Amino acid sequence: MEELFAALTGLESLGLGAPPVLVRMRFLDPQLSPGGLVDVSAPVPELAALDIQPRTVFVFENLESVIAMPPVPGAVVLHGAGYAVDRLERIPWVRDGRVVYWGDLDSHGFGILNRIRSACSNVSAVLMDSETLEAYRDLWVKEPVPSTGTFNHLLPAEQQMVEHLGRQGNVRLEQERIEWRYALEQLLTR
């Protein structure tokens, strides 16, 4: 549309603003929820301005897992939206809080973990270990294009998992393939 406008008028832009970057979030504790809201999508600056201090900030790679979370005292859950987790570092209560990250068990999941850990001070990963991988061996698929990045912020065991995934043929275990009851038990013990 802008190209057509530019061709007709000689102006370079319609002057329209870009839509804000939104983050999907669920308040798992009603005490943290502004005005009783539970499930919101809001611009990063608005989330950054919230006067909340959750004890736990869950960050999940997949939206289905965000939506499935039950109430948890002192907690919120954010949709990391893959590599878009960078935007979370602009939210002080995320950046400086206790973050529990759960991503796909593949090289990109660890790439995203690496990225969020580079920006946030206290990040632990859950369900991204060899026990989980082996428990769901029959649900592995081949990762189409493995990440080739450098993971400077992974813990030694996490780095070993990335190497193990490669040795197994660049396999992946997608987050939504893990039985929810099992996943929830692991998430709530963190």
Salt bridges, closest charged atoms under 4 A:
ASP39 OD1 - ARG24 NE 2.65
ASP39 OD2 - ARG26 NE 3.99
ASP86 OD2 - ARG115 NH1 3.40
ASP96 OD1 - ARG95 NE 3.41
ASP104 OD2 - ARG172 NH2 3.20
ASP106 OD2 - ARG172 NE 2.87
GLU134 OE1 - ARG137 NE 3.23
GLU134 OE2 - HIS164 NE2 3.85
GLU143 OE2 - HIS108 NE2 3.95
GLU158 OE1 - ARG117 NH1 2.49
GLU174 OE2 - ARG172 NH1 3.27
GLU174 OE1 - ARG177 NE 2.80
GLU179 OE2 - ARG181 NH2 3.56
